[in-house]
Amino acid sequence: MPKMKTKSSCKKRFKVTATGKIKTAQAGKRHGMIKRTKKFIRDARGTTVMSEADAKIVRPMMPYSR
């Protein structure tokens, strides 16, 4: 059986935690920071765990990261 390929876009953007959750960067911080509130910028720092509904879409694209 040939190896399955991992989607290149997913391997660059996501990591899988030890418990199997998908970790990703916070969204909405690329540009337009002047119009964002200080609270938004502070809360969107670092990484976050992806919602389970979105994680179901991403998991099949990363077959070997479990």
N, C-alpha and C positions, 0 to 999 in steps of 0.2 A: 504494500500500500504506500503511495507517495506521501510525503509530508504535506501537511496543510500549511498554507501561507498566512502569516499575520499581516493584517492591513497596516501599511506603512504609516498612515495618518494616525492610527490608534497607538502604535508603538511610540510615536513621538509625543503624544498628548496625555496618555493615561498610564497609571501604575496600579497594580492590584495589591491591596494590603494583605496581611497575614490571615485575616478573617474572610477574605474573598470580596471585600468591597472595593469599588473603583474610586481612586483618588484622582482629582483633576484640579487645574488652576481655577481661580475665581473668575467668573465671567464679568464683562462690562468694564474692564479697566484699561483698555488699549488707548482710548483717546476721549476727549470731552470731559476731562476731570474738573475743569473750572465750574461746570454746571452741576456737578455731583455734590452732594452734601458731605461734610467732614465725616459724619457717621457712616455713610455708605463706603467711603474710601477706607476707613478704619476697619469696618466689618469685612470688607472684601480682600483683606490682606492674606497672603499665604495661599494655602490650598484648602480644598473642601472635599467631602465625600459626595459622590454623585447619587442622585435619587435612584431608587430601585427600578422605576419605570425606564429611566434613561440607561441604566446599567444593563438592562436586558437587551438593549439594542447593541451596546458596545461589546459585551462578552463574547458573542459568536465570532467577532472579528479578531479576537486575541485567543486562539485555541490553546496556546502553551503557557499561558500566564495564570495558572490556577494552582 
